[in-house]
Amino acid sequence: MPERRVTLRDLGAYPIVCMPPGTGLRTVFDQACAAQSLQPAIALQAIADLATRGLAVAILSDSMAAR
């Protein structure tokens, strides 16, 4: 399957599963959204396996996604 890239704006159509505030990746995500005046719908602050069940989109680092 070819790699598909999405923008932050693309993610606005989905509920987001994300790491909790204060974690490194969440801080970067929040800053990137703020820089584009976006307010993502954080549905759940949980681990990535919830996203693999099709419940939402997970924001992950490359190393976490590789697992």
N, CA, C and O atoms as a Tripos MOL2 file, in Angstrom:
@<TRIPOS>MOLECULE
protein
  268   267    67     0     0
PROTEIN
NO_CHARGES

@<TRIPOS>ATOM
      1 N           0.8480   -1.1720    0.0000 N.3       1 MET1
      2 CA          0.0000    0.0000    0.0000 C.3       1 MET1
      3 C           0.8970    1.2390    0.0000 C.2       1 MET1
      4 O           1.8340    1.3100    0.7950 O.2       1 MET1
      5 N           0.6370    2.2050   -0.8610 N.am      2 PRO2
      6 CA          1.4730    3.4040   -0.9050 C.3       2 PRO2
      7 C           1.2550    4.2620    0.3400 C.2       2 PRO2
      8 O           0.1670    4.2930    0.9140 O.2       2 PRO2
      9 N           2.3120    4.9510    0.7360 N.am      3 GLU3
     10 CA          2.2340    5.8350    1.8940 C.3       3 GLU3
     11 C           1.2930    6.9900    1.5740 C.2       3 GLU3
     12 O           1.3590    7.5650    0.4880 O.2       3 GLU3
     13 N           0.4300    7.3250    2.5050 N.am      4 ARG4
     14 CA         -0.4970    8.4390    2.3320 C.3       4 ARG4
     15 C          -0.2410    9.4540    3.4270 C.2       4 ARG4
     16 O          -0.1990    9.1050    4.6070 O.2       4 ARG4
     17 N          -0.0710   10.6930    3.0470 N.am      5 ARG5
     18 CA          0.1310   11.7670    4.0150 C.3       5 ARG5
     19 C          -1.1380   12.5850    4.1210 C.2       5 ARG5
     20 O          -1.8130   12.8420    3.1250 O.2       5 ARG5
     21 N          -1.4540   12.9890    5.3350 N.am      6 VAL6
     22 CA         -2.6150   13.8360    5.5730 C.3       6 VAL6
     23 C          -2.1700   15.1210    6.2550 C.2       6 VAL6
     24 O          -1.1290   15.1600    6.9120 O.2       6 VAL6
     25 N          -2.9490   16.1480    6.0960 N.am      7 THR7
     26 CA         -2.6580   17.4190    6.7510 C.3       7 THR7
     27 C          -3.4340   17.5010    8.0660 C.2       7 THR7
     28 O          -4.3410   16.7090    8.3230 O.2       7 THR7
     29 N          -3.0580   18.4770    8.8880 N.am      8 LEU8
     30 CA         -3.8200   18.6960   10.1170 C.3       8 LEU8
     31 C          -5.2660   19.0240    9.8030 C.2       8 LEU8
     32 O          -6.1740   18.6010   10.5190 O.2       8 LEU8
     33 N          -5.4800   19.7680    8.7460 N.am      9 ARG9
     34 CA         -6.8370   20.1240    8.3460 C.3       9 ARG9
     35 C          -7.6310   18.8630    7.9680 C.2       9 ARG9
     36 O          -8.8210   18.7640    8.2650 O.2       9 ARG9
     37 N          -6.9660   17.9040    7.3130 N.am     10 ASP10
     38 CA         -7.6210   16.6330    6.9680 C.3      10 ASP10
     39 C          -8.1190   15.9150    8.2190 C.2      10 ASP10
     40 O          -9.1830   15.2960    8.2060 O.2      10 ASP10
     41 N          -7.3510   16.0010    9.2880 N.am     11 LEU11
     42 CA         -7.7090   15.3030   10.5220 C.3      11 LEU11
     43 C          -8.9550   15.8660   11.1760 C.2      11 LEU11
     44 O          -9.5920   15.1970   11.9900 O.2      11 LEU11
     45 N          -9.3060   17.0960   10.8210 N.am     12 GLY12
     46 CA        -10.4820   17.7230   11.4140 C.3      12 GLY12
     47 C         -11.7730   16.9730   11.1560 C.2      12 GLY12
     48 O         -12.7620   17.1930   11.8550 O.2      12 GLY12
     49 N         -11.7840   16.1000   10.1760 N.am     13 ALA13
     50 CA        -12.9780   15.3200    9.8540 C.3      13 ALA13
     51 C         -13.1470   14.0970   10.7550 C.2      13 ALA13
     52 O         -14.1460   13.3860   10.6560 O.2      13 ALA13
     53 N         -12.1770   13.8530   11.6290 N.am     14 TYR14
     54 CA        -12.1820   12.6380   12.4450 C.3      14 TYR14
     55 C         -12.0110   12.9640   13.9180 C.2      14 TYR14
     56 O         -11.3590   13.9470   14.2700 O.2      14 TYR14
     57 N         -12.6000   12.1330   14.7880 N.am     15 PRO15
     58 CA        -12.2620   12.2440   16.2060 C.3      15 PRO15
     59 C         -10.8180   11.7660   16.3810 C.2      15 PRO15
     60 O         -10.3840   10.8450   15.6890 O.2      15 PRO15
     61 N         -10.0880   12.3730   17.2820 N.am     16 ILE16
     62 CA         -8.6680   12.0860   17.4500 C.3      16 ILE16
     63 C          -8.4150   11.3050   18.7370 C.2      16 ILE16
     64 O          -8.9460   11.6470   19.7940 O.2      16 ILE16
     65 N          -7.6130   10.2730   18.6410 N.am     17 VAL17
     66 CA         -7.0590    9.5730   19.8020 C.3      17 VAL17
     67 C          -5.6410   10.0930   19.9300 C.2      17 VAL17
     68 O          -4.8390    9.9570   19.0060 O.2      17 VAL17
     69 N          -5.3320   10.6810   21.0590 N.am     18 CYS18
     70 CA         -4.0520   11.3630   21.1840 C.3      18 CYS18
     71 C          -3.4360   11.0850   22.5480 C.2      18 CYS18
     72 O          -4.1200   10.6610   23.4800 O.2      18 CYS18
     73 N          -2.1540   11.3260   22.6480 N.am     19 MET19
     74 CA         -1.4650   11.2100   23.9190 C.3      19 MET19
     75 C          -1.9560   12.3330   24.8400 C.2      19 MET19
     76 O          -2.4710   13.3390   24.3510 O.2      19 MET19
     77 N          -1.8080   12.1840   26.1470 N.am     20 PRO20
     78 CA         -2.2840   13.2120   27.0780 C.3      20 PRO20
     79 C          -1.4900   14.5090   26.9740 C.2      20 PRO20
     80 O          -0.3290   14.4960   26.5650 O.2      20 PRO20
     81 N          -2.1200   15.6410   27.3480 N.am     21 PRO21
     82 CA         -1.3840   16.9120   27.3650 C.3      21 PRO21
     83 C          -0.1280   16.7920   28.2260 C.2      21 PRO21
     84 O          -0.1110   16.0880   29.2350 O.2      21 PRO21
     85 N           0.8970   17.4800   27.8110 N.am     22 GLY22
     86 CA          2.1540   17.4570   28.5560 C.3      22 GLY22
     87 C           3.1650   16.4600   28.0220 C.2      22 GLY22
     88 O           4.3530   16.5550   28.3340 O.2      22 GLY22
     89 N           2.7060   15.4930   27.2130 N.am     23 THR23
     90 CA          3.6540   14.5630   26.6060 C.3      23 THR23
     91 C           4.2790   15.2470   25.3980 C.2      23 THR23
     92 O           3.6860   16.1590   24.8220 O.2      23 THR23
     93 N           5.4570   14.8180   25.0190 N.am     24 GLY24
     94 CA          6.1940   15.4830   23.9460 C.3      24 GLY24
     95 C           5.4330   15.5700   22.6420 C.2      24 GLY24
     96 O           5.3320   16.6470   22.0540 O.2      24 GLY24
     97 N           4.9000   14.4590   22.1840 N.am     25 LEU25
     98 CA          4.1930   14.4430   20.9030 C.3      25 LEU25
     99 C           2.9120   15.2750   20.9650 C.2      25 LEU25
    100 O           2.5730   15.9650   20.0030 O.2      25 LEU25
    101 N           2.2090   15.2140   22.0760 N.am     26 ARG26
    102 CA          0.9720   15.9990   22.2130 C.3      26 ARG26
    103 C           1.2850   17.4900   22.2000 C.2      26 ARG26
    104 O           0.5390   18.2750   21.6160 O.2      26 ARG26
    105 N           2.3800   17.8860   22.8390 N.am     27 THR27
    106 CA          2.7720   19.2950   22.8470 C.3      27 THR27
    107 C           3.0350   19.7870   21.4370 C.2      27 THR27
    108 O           2.5870   20.8690   21.0580 O.2      27 THR27
    109 N           3.7640   18.9930   20.6540 N.am     28 VAL28
    110 CA          4.0490   19.3610   19.2620 C.3      28 VAL28
    111 C           2.7530   19.4320   18.4560 C.2      28 VAL28
    112 O           2.5600   20.3600   17.6710 O.2      28 VAL28
    113 N           1.8780   18.4680   18.6470 N.am     29 PHE29
    114 CA          0.5920   18.4460   17.9430 C.3      29 PHE29
    115 C          -0.2400   19.6780   18.2980 C.2      29 PHE29
    116 O          -0.7770   20.3430   17.4120 O.2      29 PHE29
    117 N          -0.3450   19.9810   19.5860 N.am     30 ASP30
    118 CA         -1.1200   21.1450   20.0160 C.3      30 ASP30
    119 C          -0.5490   22.4330   19.4440 C.2      30 ASP30
    120 O          -1.3050   23.3010   19.0070 O.2      30 ASP30
    121 N           0.7650   22.5700   19.4410 N.am     31 GLN31
    122 CA          1.4070   23.7670   18.8970 C.3      31 GLN31
    123 C           1.1610   23.8920   17.3940 C.2      31 GLN31
    124 O           0.8990   24.9860   16.8940 O.2      31 GLN31
    125 N           1.2460   22.7790   16.6800 N.am     32 ALA32
    126 CA          1.0130   22.7900   15.2300 C.3      32 ALA32
    127 C          -0.4320   23.1860   14.9280 C.2      32 ALA32
    128 O          -0.6830   23.9620   14.0060 O.2      32 ALA32
    129 N          -1.3750   22.6590   15.6970 N.am     33 CYS33
    130 CA         -2.7850   23.0160   15.4970 C.3      33 CYS33
    131 C          -3.0100   24.4910   15.8070 C.2      33 CYS33
    132 O          -3.7020   25.1820   15.0600 O.2      33 CYS33
    133 N          -2.4370   24.9730   16.8900 N.am     34 ALA34
    134 CA         -2.5990   26.3760   17.2670 C.3      34 ALA34
    135 C          -2.0210   27.2990   16.1970 C.2      34 ALA34
    136 O          -2.5950   28.3470   15.9020 O.2      34 ALA34
    137 N          -0.8900   26.9100   15.6190 N.am     35 ALA35
    138 CA         -0.2520   27.7260   14.5780 C.3      35 ALA35
    139 C          -1.1470   27.8620   13.3460 C.2      35 ALA35
    140 O          -1.0410   28.8380   12.6030 O.2      35 ALA35
    141 N          -2.0320   26.8790   13.1310 N.am     36 GLN36
    142 CA         -2.9500   26.9260   11.9860 C.3      36 GLN36
    143 C          -4.3800   27.2770   12.4080 C.2      36 GLN36
    144 O          -5.3210   27.1460   11.6250 O.2      36 GLN36
    145 N          -4.5250   27.7230   13.6510 N.am     37 SER37
    146 CA         -5.8450   28.0820   14.2100 C.3      37 SER37
    147 C          -6.8450   26.9330   14.1060 C.2      37 SER37
    148 O          -8.0230   27.1490   13.8230 O.2      37 SER37
    149 N          -6.3680   25.7200   14.3370 N.am     38 LEU38
    150 CA         -7.2220   24.5310   14.2940 C.3      38 LEU38
    151 C          -7.5280   24.0660   15.7110 C.2      38 LEU38
    152 O          -6.6810   24.1650   16.5980 O.2      38 LEU38
    153 N          -8.7260   23.5640   15.9210 N.am     39 GLN39
    154 CA         -9.1200   23.0090   17.2080 C.3      39 GLN39
    155 C          -9.5940   21.5790   16.9750 C.2      39 GLN39
    156 O         -10.7800   21.3490   16.7360 O.2      39 GLN39
    157 N          -8.6740   20.6160   17.0420 N.am     40 PRO40
    158 CA         -9.0530   19.2300   16.7590 C.3      40 PRO40
    159 C         -10.0090   18.6820   17.8200 C.2      40 PRO40
    160 O         -10.0060   19.1190   18.9710 O.2      40 PRO40
    161 N         -10.8120   17.7280   17.4070 N.am     41 ALA41
    162 CA        -11.7410   17.0700   18.3240 C.3      41 ALA41
    163 C         -11.0230   15.8970   18.9690 C.2      41 ALA41
    164 O         -10.9620   14.8040   18.4050 O.2      41 ALA41
    165 N         -10.4800   16.1350   20.1570 N.am     42 ILE42
    166 CA         -9.7930   15.0590   20.8820 C.3      42 ILE42
    167 C         -10.8730   14.2100   21.5350 C.2      42 ILE42
    168 O         -11.4880   14.6180   22.5200 O.2      42 ILE42
    169 N         -11.0950   13.0390   20.9830 N.am     43 ALA43
    170 CA        -12.1490   12.1510   21.4690 C.3      43 ALA43
    171 C         -11.6800   11.3500   22.6750 C.2      43 ALA43
    172 O         -12.4600   11.0520   23.5790 O.2      43 ALA43
    173 N         -10.4190   11.0100   22.6770 N.am     44 LEU44
    174 CA         -9.9040   10.1410   23.7260 C.3      44 LEU44
    175 C          -8.4080   10.3120   23.8020 C.2      44 LEU44
    176 O          -7.7240   10.3550   22.7800 O.2      44 LEU44
    177 N          -7.9020   10.4090   25.0090 N.am     45 GLN45
    178 CA         -6.4700   10.4790   25.2120 C.3      45 GLN45
    179 C          -6.0350    9.0970   25.6810 C.2      45 GLN45
    180 O          -6.0740    8.7960   26.8740 O.2      45 GLN45
    181 N          -5.6280    8.2740   24.7470 N.am     46 ALA46
    182 CA         -5.3720    6.8850   25.0630 C.3      46 ALA46
    183 C          -4.2560    6.3410   24.1990 C.2      46 ALA46
    184 O          -3.5550    7.0880   23.5160 O.2      46 ALA46
    185 N          -4.1070    5.0560   24.2380 N.am     47 ILE47
    186 CA         -3.0450    4.4000   23.4900 C.3      47 ILE47
    187 C          -3.4770    4.0800   22.0670 C.2      47 ILE47
    188 O          -4.6650    4.0730   21.7450 O.2      47 ILE47
    189 N          -2.5080    3.8220   21.2430 N.am     48 ALA48
    190 CA         -2.7300    3.6690   19.8090 C.3      48 ALA48
    191 C          -3.6030    2.4850   19.4290 C.2      48 ALA48
    192 O          -4.2110    2.5030   18.3580 O.2      48 ALA48
    193 N          -3.6880    1.4670   20.2550 N.am     49 ASP49
    194 CA         -4.4620    0.2960   19.8290 C.3      49 ASP49
    195 C          -5.9500    0.6130   19.6620 C.2      49 ASP49
    196 O          -6.6530   -0.1060   18.9520 O.2      49 ASP49
    197 N          -6.4380    1.6700   20.3010 N.am     50 LEU50
    198 CA         -7.8270    2.0550   20.0750 C.3      50 LEU50
    199 C          -8.0430    2.5110   18.6390 C.2      50 LEU50
    200 O          -9.0940    2.2670   18.0470 O.2      50 LEU50
    201 N          -7.0370    3.1730   18.0910 N.am     51 ALA51
    202 CA         -7.1440    3.6190   16.6990 C.3      51 ALA51
    203 C          -7.1060    2.4360   15.7400 C.2      51 ALA51
    204 O          -7.7580    2.4650   14.6970 O.2      51 ALA51
    205 N          -6.3540    1.4010   16.0800 N.am     52 THR52
    206 CA         -6.2940    0.2430   15.1960 C.3      52 THR52
    207 C          -7.6390   -0.4690   15.1160 C.2      52 THR52
    208 O          -7.8870   -1.2300   14.1810 O.2      52 THR52
    209 N          -8.5000   -0.2240   16.0900 N.am     53 ARG53
    210 CA         -9.8470   -0.7980   16.0730 C.3      53 ARG53
    211 C         -10.8180    0.0300   15.2420 C.2      53 ARG53
    212 O         -11.9960   -0.3090   15.1240 O.2      53 ARG53
    213 N         -10.3110    1.1280   14.6630 N.am     54 GLY54
    214 CA        -11.1480    1.9610   13.8250 C.3      54 GLY54
    215 C         -12.0090    2.9530   14.5770 C.2      54 GLY54
    216 O         -12.9810    3.4720   14.0280 O.2      54 GLY54
    217 N         -11.6650    3.2270   15.8340 N.am     55 LEU55
    218 CA        -12.4730    4.1400   16.6350 C.3      55 LEU55
    219 C         -12.1300    5.6020   16.3980 C.2      55 LEU55
    220 O         -12.9520    6.4800   16.6630 O.2      55 LEU55
    221 N         -10.9240    5.8770   15.9020 N.am     56 ALA56
    222 CA        -10.4830    7.2670   15.6980 C.3      56 ALA56
    223 C          -9.1660    7.2580   14.9640 C.2      56 ALA56
    224 O          -8.6740    6.2080   14.5520 O.2      56 ALA56
    225 N          -8.5950    8.4440   14.8030 N.am     57 VAL57
    226 CA         -7.2660    8.6080   14.2160 C.3      57 VAL57
    227 C          -6.2920    8.8200   15.3590 C.2      57 VAL57
    228 O          -6.5580    9.6320   16.2460 O.2      57 VAL57
    229 N          -5.1750    8.1150   15.3630 N.am     58 ALA58
    230 CA         -4.1590    8.2850   16.4040 C.3      58 ALA58
    231 C          -3.0080    9.1320   15.8830 C.2      58 ALA58
    232 O          -2.5610    8.9480   14.7510 O.2      58 ALA58
    233 N          -2.5270   10.0590   16.7060 N.am     59 ILE59
    234 CA         -1.3620   10.8770   16.3810 C.3      59 ILE59
    235 C          -0.1750   10.1940   17.0530 C.2      59 ILE59
    236 O          -0.0790   10.1730   18.2800 O.2      59 ILE59
    237 N           0.7280    9.6360   16.2460 N.am     60 LEU60
    238 CA          1.8310    8.8270   16.7550 C.3      60 LEU60
    239 C           3.1660    9.2820   16.1950 C.2      60 LEU60
    240 O           3.2350    9.8400   15.1000 O.2      60 LEU60
    241 N           4.2250    9.0390   16.9530 N.am     61 SER61
    242 CA          5.5630    9.2350   16.4320 C.3      61 SER61
    243 C           5.8660    8.0940   15.4580 C.2      61 SER61
    244 O           5.1800    7.0720   15.4670 O.2      61 SER61
    245 N           6.8840    8.2680   14.6260 N.am     62 ASP62
    246 CA          7.2660    7.1970   13.6980 C.3      62 ASP62
    247 C           7.5860    5.9160   14.4460 C.2      62 ASP62
    248 O           7.1920    4.8320   14.0160 O.2      62 ASP62
    249 N           8.2970    6.0270   15.5610 N.am     63 SER63
    250 CA          8.6910    4.8220   16.2960 C.3      63 SER63
    251 C           7.4790    4.0830   16.8780 C.2      63 SER63
    252 O           7.4460    2.8520   16.8870 O.2      63 SER63
    253 N           6.4970    4.8290   17.3560 N.am     64 MET64
    254 CA          5.2880    4.1700   17.8810 C.3      64 MET64
    255 C           4.4770    3.5530   16.7500 C.2      64 MET64
    256 O           3.9260    2.4650   16.9120 O.2      64 MET64
    257 N           4.3970    4.2220   15.6220 N.am     65 ALA65
    258 CA          3.6370    3.6960   14.4920 C.3      65 ALA65
    259 C           4.2690    2.4260   13.9470 C.2      65 ALA65
    260 O           3.5630    1.5410   13.4650 O.2      65 ALA65
    261 N           5.5930    2.3250   14.0180 N.am     66 ALA66
    262 CA          6.2970    1.1490   13.5120 C.3      66 ALA66
    263 C           5.9400   -0.1020   14.3180 C.2      66 ALA66
    264 O           6.0030   -1.2150   13.7950 O.2      66 ALA66
    265 N           5.5720    0.0730   15.5700 N.am     67 ARG67
    266 CA          5.1990   -1.0650   16.4180 C.3      67 ARG67
    267 C           3.8190   -1.5290   16.0600 C.2      67 ARG67
    268 O           3.3130   -2.4790   16.6570 O.2      67 ARG67
@<TRIPOS>BOND
     1     1     2 1
     2     2     3 1
     3     3     4 2
     4     3     5 am
     5     5     6 1
     6     6     7 1
     7     7     8 2
     8     7     9 am
     9     9    10 1
    10    10    11 1
    11    11    12 2
    12    11    13 am
    13    13    14 1
    14    14    15 1
    15    15    16 2
    16    15    17 am
    17    17    18 1
    18    18    19 1
    19    19    20 2
    20    19    21 am
    21    21    22 1
    22    22    23 1
    23    23    24 2
    24    23    25 am
    25    25    26 1
    26    26    27 1
    27    27    28 2
    28    27    29 am
    29    29    30 1
    30    30    31 1
    31    31    32 2
    32    31    33 am
    33    33    34 1
    34    34    35 1
    35    35    36 2
    36    35    37 am
    37    37    38 1
    38    38    39 1
    39    39    40 2
    40    39    41 am
    41    41    42 1
    42    42    43 1
    43    43    44 2
    44    43    45 am
    45    45    46 1
    46    46    47 1
    47    47    48 2
    48    47    49 am
    49    49    50 1
    50    50    51 1
    51    51    52 2
    52    51    53 am
    53    53    54 1
    54    54    55 1
    55    55    56 2
    56    55    57 am
    57    57    58 1
    58    58    59 1
    59    59    60 2
    60    59    61 am
    61    61    62 1
    62    62    63 1
    63    63    64 2
    64    63    65 am
    65    65    66 1
    66    66    67 1
    67    67    68 2
    68    67    69 am
    69    69    70 1
    70    70    71 1
    71    71    72 2
    72    71    73 am
    73    73    74 1
    74    74    75 1
    75    75    76 2
    76    75    77 am
    77    77    78 1
    78    78    79 1
    79    79    80 2
    80    79    81 am
    81    81    82 1
    82    82    83 1
    83    83    84 2
    84    83    85 am
    85    85    86 1
    86    86    87 1
    87    87    88 2
    88    87    89 am
    89    89    90 1
    90    90    91 1
    91    91    92 2
    92    91    93 am
    93    93    94 1
    94    94    95 1
    95    95    96 2
    96    95    97 am
    97    97    98 1
    98    98    99 1
    99    99   100 2
   100    99   101 am
   101   101   102 1
   102   102   103 1
   103   103   104 2
   104   103   105 am
   105   105   106 1
   106   106   107 1
   107   107   108 2
   108   107   109 am
   109   109   110 1
   110   110   111 1
   111   111   112 2
   112   111   113 am
   113   113   114 1
   114   114   115 1
   115   115   116 2
   116   115   117 am
   117   117   118 1
   118   118   119 1
   119   119   120 2
   120   119   121 am
   121   121   122 1
   122   122   123 1
   123   123   124 2
   124   123   125 am
   125   125   126 1
   126   126   127 1
   127   127   128 2
   128   127   129 am
   129   129   130 1
   130   130   131 1
   131   131   132 2
   132   131   133 am
   133   133   134 1
   134   134   135 1
   135   135   136 2
   136   135   137 am
   137   137   138 1
   138   138   139 1
   139   139   140 2
   140   139   141 am
   141   141   142 1
   142   142   143 1
   143   143   144 2
   144   143   145 am
   145   145   146 1
   146   146   147 1
   147   147   148 2
   148   147   149 am
   149   149   150 1
   150   150   151 1
   151   151   152 2
   152   151   153 am
   153   153   154 1
   154   154   155 1
   155   155   156 2
   156   155   157 am
   157   157   158 1
   158   158   159 1
   159   159   160 2
   160   159   161 am
   161   161   162 1
   162   162   163 1
   163   163   164 2
   164   163   165 am
   165   165   166 1
   166   166   167 1
   167   167   168 2
   168   167   169 am
   169   169   170 1
   170   170   171 1
   171   171   172 2
   172   171   173 am
   173   173   174 1
   174   174   175 1
   175   175   176 2
   176   175   177 am
   177   177   178 1
   178   178   179 1
   179   179   180 2
   180   179   181 am
   181   181   182 1
   182   182   183 1
   183   183   184 2
   184   183   185 am
   185   185   186 1
   186   186   187 1
   187   187   188 2
   188   187   189 am
   189   189   190 1
   190   190   191 1
   191   191   192 2
   192   191   193 am
   193   193   194 1
   194   194   195 1
   195   195   196 2
   196   195   197 am
   197   197   198 1
   198   198   199 1
   199   199   200 2
   200   199   201 am
   201   201   202 1
   202   202   203 1
   203   203   204 2
   204   203   205 am
   205   205   206 1
   206   206   207 1
   207   207   208 2
   208   207   209 am
   209   209   210 1
   210   210   211 1
   211   211   212 2
   212   211   213 am
   213   213   214 1
   214   214   215 1
   215   215   216 2
   216   215   217 am
   217   217   218 1
   218   218   219 1
   219   219   220 2
   220   219   221 am
   221   221   222 1
   222   222   223 1
   223   223   224 2
   224   223   225 am
   225   225   226 1
   226   226   227 1
   227   227   228 2
   228   227   229 am
   229   229   230 1
   230   230   231 1
   231   231   232 2
   232   231   233 am
   233   233   234 1
   234   234   235 1
   235   235   236 2
   236   235   237 am
   237   237   238 1
   238   238   239 1
   239   239   240 2
   240   239   241 am
   241   241   242 1
   242   242   243 1
   243   243   244 2
   244   243   245 am
   245   245   246 1
   246   246   247 1
   247   247   248 2
   248   247   249 am
   249   249   250 1
   250   250   251 1
   251   251   252 2
   252   251   253 am
   253   253   254 1
   254   254   255 1
   255   255   256 2
   256   255   257 am
   257   257   258 1
   258   258   259 1
   259   259   260 2
   260   259   261 am
   261   261   262 1
   262   262   263 1
   263   263   264 2
   264   263   265 am
   265   265   266 1
   266   266   267 1
   267   267   268 2
@<TRIPOS>SUBSTRUCTURE
     1 MET1         2 RESIDUE 1 A MET
     2 PRO2         6 RESIDUE 1 A PRO
     3 GLU3        10 RESIDUE 1 A GLU
     4 ARG4        14 RESIDUE 1 A ARG
     5 ARG5        18 RESIDUE 1 A ARG
     6 VAL6        22 RESIDUE 1 A VAL
     7 THR7        26 RESIDUE 1 A THR
     8 LEU8        30 RESIDUE 1 A LEU
     9 ARG9        34 RESIDUE 1 A ARG
    10 ASP10       38 RESIDUE 1 A ASP
    11 LEU11       42 RESIDUE 1 A LEU
    12 GLY12       46 RESIDUE 1 A GLY
    13 ALA13       50 RESIDUE 1 A ALA
    14 TYR14       54 RESIDUE 1 A TYR
    15 PRO15       58 RESIDUE 1 A PRO
    16 ILE16       62 RESIDUE 1 A ILE
    17 VAL17       66 RESIDUE 1 A VAL
    18 CYS18       70 RESIDUE 1 A CYS
    19 MET19       74 RESIDUE 1 A MET
    20 PRO20       78 RESIDUE 1 A PRO
    21 PRO21       82 RESIDUE 1 A PRO
    22 GLY22       86 RESIDUE 1 A GLY
    23 THR23       90 RESIDUE 1 A THR
    24 GLY24       94 RESIDUE 1 A GLY
    25 LEU25       98 RESIDUE 1 A LEU
    26 ARG26      102 RESIDUE 1 A ARG
    27 THR27      106 RESIDUE 1 A THR
    28 VAL28      110 RESIDUE 1 A VAL
    29 PHE29      114 RESIDUE 1 A PHE
    30 ASP30      118 RESIDUE 1 A ASP
    31 GLN31      122 RESIDUE 1 A GLN
    32 ALA32      126 RESIDUE 1 A ALA
    33 CYS33      130 RESIDUE 1 A CYS
    34 ALA34      134 RESIDUE 1 A ALA
    35 ALA35      138 RESIDUE 1 A ALA
    36 GLN36      142 RESIDUE 1 A GLN
    37 SER37      146 RESIDUE 1 A SER
    38 LEU38      150 RESIDUE 1 A LEU
    39 GLN39      154 RESIDUE 1 A GLN
    40 PRO40      158 RESIDUE 1 A PRO
    41 ALA41      162 RESIDUE 1 A ALA
    42 ILE42      166 RESIDUE 1 A ILE
    43 ALA43      170 RESIDUE 1 A ALA
    44 LEU44      174 RESIDUE 1 A LEU
    45 GLN45      178 RESIDUE 1 A GLN
    46 ALA46      182 RESIDUE 1 A ALA
    47 ILE47      186 RESIDUE 1 A ILE
    48 ALA48      190 RESIDUE 1 A ALA
    49 ASP49      194 RESIDUE 1 A ASP
    50 LEU50      198 RESIDUE 1 A LEU
    51 ALA51      202 RESIDUE 1 A ALA
    52 THR52      206 RESIDUE 1 A THR
    53 ARG53      210 RESIDUE 1 A ARG
    54 GLY54      214 RESIDUE 1 A GLY
    55 LEU55      218 RESIDUE 1 A LEU
    56 ALA56      222 RESIDUE 1 A ALA
    57 VAL57      226 RESIDUE 1 A VAL
    58 ALA58      230 RESIDUE 1 A ALA
    59 ILE59      234 RESIDUE 1 A ILE
    60 LEU60      238 RESIDUE 1 A LEU
    61 SER61      242 RESIDUE 1 A SER
    62 ASP62      246 RESIDUE 1 A ASP
    63 SER63      250 RESIDUE 1 A SER
    64 MET64      254 RESIDUE 1 A MET
    65 ALA65      258 RESIDUE 1 A ALA
    66 ALA66      262 RESIDUE 1 A ALA
    67 ARG67      266 RESIDUE 1 A ARG
